[in-house]
Amino acid sequence: MNRLPSSASALACTAHALNIIEKKSLSHEEMKALNREVIDSFQQHVNPGFLEYRKSVTAGGDYGAVEWQASSLNTLFDTQGKEYLDCLGGFGIFNVGHRNPTVVSAVQHQLEKQPLHSQELLDPLRAMLAKTLATLTPGKLKYSFFSNSGTESVEAAIKLAKAYQSPRGKFTFIAASGAFHGKSLGALSATAKSTFRKPFMPLLPGFRHVPFGNIDAMRTMLHECRKTGDDVAAVMLEPIQGEGGVILPPAGYLPAVRKLCDEFGALLIFDEVQTGMGRTGKMFACEHENVQPDILCLAKALGGGVMPIGATVATEEVFSVLFDNPFLHTTTFGGNPLACAAALATIHVLLEQNLPAQAQQKGQMLVDGFQALAREFPDKVVEGRGQGLLIAIEFCDNETGYSFASEMFRQQVLVAGTLNNSKTIRVEPPLTITPEQCEHVLSCARKALEGMRPRIANINYAKIC
Ligand SMILES: *Cc1c(COP(=O)(O)O)cnc(C)c1O
């Protein structure tokens, strides 16, 4: 049966929503009603599929767990007043914590002045952020294009590389197996996961994938492409693969890729959407080995967990293809004043509080702890690994990983693991997490492992994992 559109009903919906937004707290009855309503609307109007995947529903108790507010830099409350320690960091967006006061204040001040730009007058914050990024990023990176997400920052990088290389007769892109670069058709062509790609094939032509971390495979691919006339326009890599399960390349790999790119006249694009902004213990992960890309993609934590913003930063040599016609690639909201205010404040906080170095220290503490647990529970945990606060715990199988993540959720610690891929659980807390909170995470992890059903004896799990 067709529903008639009803402005009266929609008005009732918006009035109800505005009322909820304005509320500082909820009574028990209001909480129950809201949680029921949220689950029902996810079922009816968002996507029922999510309800099966979210631990907040499957392990969220009688009413499910519905998000309500940030309670401190590193914690958040649900509508029932339960407080969670955030070790998932919105998949890496909360590097400076939730509602960091410096970021919130900058955004509030800008909101009072002018939230979005006229598109005709010159917007000052775009200018200041572009200059800041030129100063902050390594090497000759100098010009920035702003967008609203990681995917868009990758999309812009692909288009920039194409515009630069097509007059040179180079059209091929090399990315890595296990890579994640986003899900728009262009970015998805670089992303390597079959599940995400298959329904949308054919994707952009000219994309090849090589095993990550294997320099011989990269060299061979560059050679083969030259032989067939499919010369390589650009190599796109995450310096450390994030969604792929926190995969660190062997030492020397990234500098060797840089050398190969120079040899073949290919551009090097680093997607630091997840590894950037201090996450791995340096402001940018490529700084660990002093490798400088021609194009750098940023997003996620750049907006300080307050505003969405993406940036594609490139050298003058490459970016100058957009000088003649700056309208070649544009987006209405990209680089808007609120987003730029958030990014400027975020960078300020990262630098002033030396958060990248803090990530290094606290990350070491967590990785050491997870490695100790791996030795203690070899039938469940394969290893703990990571750099800075981009950390993974690898389990023997999906089931073990999923019950670990669920146990952590019951102890009110959020970690990243889904029903789909729970063999590797990611731990990506705000860089502001305290050492005491790190200890708490480790003790919860121990409890989770101790509480999990013991595996059947005398099977050698090391062998079958
Ligand atoms: C998350 C991510 C993206 C996509 O960013 P969105 O903001 O979700 O579009 C791209 N690349 C990497 C490395 C990411 O981790």
The ligand as an SDF file (V2000), in Angstrom:
LIG
                    3D

 15 15  0  0  0  0  0  0  0  0999 V2000
   38.1480    5.3750    6.4310 C   0  0  0  0  0  0  0  0  0  0  0  0
   39.1030    5.4230    5.3240 C   0  0  0  0  0  0  0  0  0  0  0  0
   38.7520    5.9660    4.0730 C   0  0  0  0  0  0  0  0  0  0  0  0
   37.3630    6.4470    3.7700 C   0  0  0  0  0  0  0  0  0  0  0  0
   37.0440    7.5580    4.5360 O   0  0  0  0  0  0  0  0  0  0  0  0
   35.5140    8.0120    4.7080 P   0  0  0  0  0  0  0  0  0  0  0  0
   35.5870    9.2870    5.4920 O   0  0  0  0  0  0  0  0  0  0  0  0
   34.8030    6.9070    5.4050 O   0  0  0  0  0  0  0  0  0  0  0  0
   34.9700    8.2430    3.3480 O   0  0  0  0  0  0  0  0  0  0  0  0
   39.7200    6.0300    3.0910 C   0  0  0  0  0  0  0  0  0  0  0  0
   40.9650    5.5850    3.3190 N   0  0  0  0  0  0  0  0  0  0  0  0
   41.3410    5.0620    4.5110 C   0  0  0  0  0  0  0  0  0  0  0  0
   42.7450    4.6190    4.7040 C   0  0  0  0  0  0  0  0  0  0  0  0
   40.4180    4.9490    5.5420 C   0  0  0  0  0  0  0  0  0  0  0  0
   40.7850    4.3950    6.6960 O   0  0  0  0  0  0  0  0  0  0  0  0
  1  2  1  0
  2  3  1  0
  2 14  2  0
  3  4  1  0
  3 10  2  0
  4  5  1  0
  5  6  1  0
  6  7  2  0
  6  8  1  0
  6  9  1  0
 10 11  1  0
 11 12  2  0
 12 13  1  0
 12 14  1  0
 14 15  1  0
M  END
$$$$
